[in-house]
Amino acid sequence: MAIVGGSSDITYDSRVPLNAGASGYLTKDSPPDQILEAIRRVAKGGRYVSPALAEKLLSRTLRPGRK
């Protein structure tokens, strides 16, 4: 179980650790409440991605080729 933090280019940086089995991903500027939520979810066996990453991943999935 691991939560990974990364840079602001979250769509690129997040894919590698998530595909490698990380349970969560946060950007380096995530606020404390998001960090605590990620820890809680992952500790219970869940997964967590920051809201900003979730939005970008969904937009890429639903509209490939757009940023």
ChimeraX commands (.cxc) that place a marker at each C-alpha (Angstrom):
marker #1 position 0.00,0.00,0.00 radius 0.5
marker #1 position 1.45,3.33,-1.07 radius 0.5
marker #1 position 0.31,6.88,-1.69 radius 0.5
marker #1 position 2.45,8.73,-4.20 radius 0.5
marker #1 position 2.88,12.48,-4.55 radius 0.5
marker #1 position 3.92,14.17,-7.74 radius 0.5
marker #1 position 4.24,17.33,-9.75 radius 0.5
marker #1 position 1.61,19.47,-11.37 radius 0.5
marker #1 position 1.54,17.45,-14.64 radius 0.5
marker #1 position -0.67,14.95,-12.91 radius 0.5
marker #1 position -2.07,13.11,-15.89 radius 0.5
marker #1 position 1.40,12.03,-17.04 radius 0.5
marker #1 position 3.09,11.60,-13.67 radius 0.5
marker #1 position 0.22,9.71,-12.08 radius 0.5
marker #1 position -0.07,6.89,-14.60 radius 0.5
marker #1 position 3.22,5.19,-13.78 radius 0.5
marker #1 position 2.77,4.73,-10.02 radius 0.5
marker #1 position -0.94,3.92,-10.33 radius 0.5
marker #1 position -0.24,1.30,-12.99 radius 0.5
marker #1 position 2.53,-0.08,-10.78 radius 0.5
marker #1 position 0.07,-0.63,-7.94 radius 0.5
marker #1 position 0.07,2.55,-5.88 radius 0.5
marker #1 position -3.13,2.89,-3.88 radius 0.5
marker #1 position -3.29,6.65,-4.14 radius 0.5
marker #1 position -1.95,9.73,-5.85 radius 0.5
marker #1 position -1.81,13.34,-4.67 radius 0.5
marker #1 position -0.17,16.40,-6.15 radius 0.5
marker #1 position 2.62,17.98,-4.14 radius 0.5
marker #1 position 0.41,20.97,-3.38 radius 0.5
marker #1 position -2.52,18.93,-2.02 radius 0.5
marker #1 position -4.09,20.52,1.05 radius 0.5
marker #1 position -3.84,18.73,4.41 radius 0.5
marker #1 position -7.49,17.61,4.35 radius 0.5
marker #1 position -6.92,15.73,1.07 radius 0.5
marker #1 position -3.79,14.10,2.44 radius 0.5
marker #1 position -5.66,12.91,5.53 radius 0.5
marker #1 position -8.56,11.61,3.40 radius 0.5
marker #1 position -6.12,9.70,1.19 radius 0.5
marker #1 position -4.45,8.12,4.22 radius 0.5
marker #1 position -7.81,7.10,5.71 radius 0.5
marker #1 position -9.11,5.54,2.49 radius 0.5
marker #1 position -5.90,3.69,1.70 radius 0.5
marker #1 position -5.59,2.45,5.29 radius 0.5
marker #1 position -9.06,0.91,4.92 radius 0.5
marker #1 position -7.96,-0.88,1.74 radius 0.5
marker #1 position -9.38,1.67,-0.69 radius 0.5
marker #1 position -7.84,3.85,-3.36 radius 0.5
marker #1 position -7.57,7.63,-3.62 radius 0.5
marker #1 position -6.77,10.13,-6.34 radius 0.5
marker #1 position -6.98,13.86,-5.85 radius 0.5
marker #1 position -10.11,15.55,-7.20 radius 0.5
marker #1 position -7.99,17.44,-9.75 radius 0.5
marker #1 position -6.51,14.20,-11.05 radius 0.5
marker #1 position -9.89,12.47,-11.16 radius 0.5
marker #1 position -11.27,15.31,-13.28 radius 0.5
marker #1 position -8.35,15.23,-15.72 radius 0.5
marker #1 position -8.39,11.45,-16.01 radius 0.5
marker #1 position -12.13,11.45,-16.69 radius 0.5
marker #1 position -11.88,14.17,-19.30 radius 0.5
marker #1 position -9.10,12.28,-21.07 radius 0.5
marker #1 position -11.08,9.04,-20.93 radius 0.5
marker #1 position -14.29,10.60,-22.18 radius 0.5
marker #1 position -12.61,12.84,-24.78 radius 0.5
marker #1 position -9.30,11.25,-25.86 radius 0.5
marker #1 position -6.72,13.63,-27.25 radius 0.5
marker #1 position -7.94,16.67,-25.34 radius 0.5
marker #1 position -6.18,18.18,-22.36 radius 0.5
marker link #1:1,2 radius 0.2
marker link #1:2,3 radius 0.2
marker link #1:3,4 radius 0.2
marker link #1:4,5 radius 0.2
marker link #1:5,6 radius 0.2
marker link #1:6,7 radius 0.2
marker link #1:7,8 radius 0.2
marker link #1:8,9 radius 0.2
marker link #1:9,10 radius 0.2
marker link #1:10,11 radius 0.2
marker link #1:11,12 radius 0.2
marker link #1:12,13 radius 0.2
marker link #1:13,14 radius 0.2
marker link #1:14,15 radius 0.2
marker link #1:15,16 radius 0.2
marker link #1:16,17 radius 0.2
marker link #1:17,18 radius 0.2
marker link #1:18,19 radius 0.2
marker link #1:19,20 radius 0.2
marker link #1:20,21 radius 0.2
marker link #1:21,22 radius 0.2
marker link #1:22,23 radius 0.2
marker link #1:23,24 radius 0.2
marker link #1:24,25 radius 0.2
marker link #1:25,26 radius 0.2
marker link #1:26,27 radius 0.2
marker link #1:27,28 radius 0.2
marker link #1:28,29 radius 0.2
marker link #1:29,30 radius 0.2
marker link #1:30,31 radius 0.2
marker link #1:31,32 radius 0.2
marker link #1:32,33 radius 0.2
marker link #1:33,34 radius 0.2
marker link #1:34,35 radius 0.2
marker link #1:35,36 radius 0.2
marker link #1:36,37 radius 0.2
marker link #1:37,38 radius 0.2
marker link #1:38,39 radius 0.2
marker link #1:39,40 radius 0.2
marker link #1:40,41 radius 0.2
marker link #1:41,42 radius 0.2
marker link #1:42,43 radius 0.2
marker link #1:43,44 radius 0.2
marker link #1:44,45 radius 0.2
marker link #1:45,46 radius 0.2
marker link #1:46,47 radius 0.2
marker link #1:47,48 radius 0.2
marker link #1:48,49 radius 0.2
marker link #1:49,50 radius 0.2
marker link #1:50,51 radius 0.2
marker link #1:51,52 radius 0.2
marker link #1:52,53 radius 0.2
marker link #1:53,54 radius 0.2
marker link #1:54,55 radius 0.2
marker link #1:55,56 radius 0.2
marker link #1:56,57 radius 0.2
marker link #1:57,58 radius 0.2
marker link #1:58,59 radius 0.2
marker link #1:59,60 radius 0.2
marker link #1:60,61 radius 0.2
marker link #1:61,62 radius 0.2
marker link #1:62,63 radius 0.2
marker link #1:63,64 radius 0.2
marker link #1:64,65 radius 0.2
marker link #1:65,66 radius 0.2
marker link #1:66,67 radius 0.2
view
